[in-house]
Every structure is written in C-alpha cells, then in structure tokens.
C-alpha cells in the first residue's frame, strides 16, 4: 500500500520525487536507529518541509 502511494496519484501514474526522497530517508533512519517513531517523524518532516517550498 505504501509503495503504490509513492507512484499513483489522482490522474494515474505520477512521478513524486519528494515522496521518494522522504521514503529513502525514512528507510535509512530505520536501518541505523531501528526506531519507528524517529524514522516516521523524519519522513513526515521532509514531506512537510518540501511542501512549503
């Protein structure tokens, strides 16, 4: 479900680089810290900051 939301938008298949970058940082944070909450907040923070610009 999460993987599909990275690529499928309202009008079909879309490229969403912000979501892909956030997912990549989230996975890296999870790998090194093994903490779900920190990785969640890192990913959401990147999306929130990216949407402001």
Secondary structure, 3 states (H helix, E strand, C coil): CHHHHHHEECCEECCCHHHHHHHHHHHHHHHHHCCHHHHHHHHHHHHHHHHHC
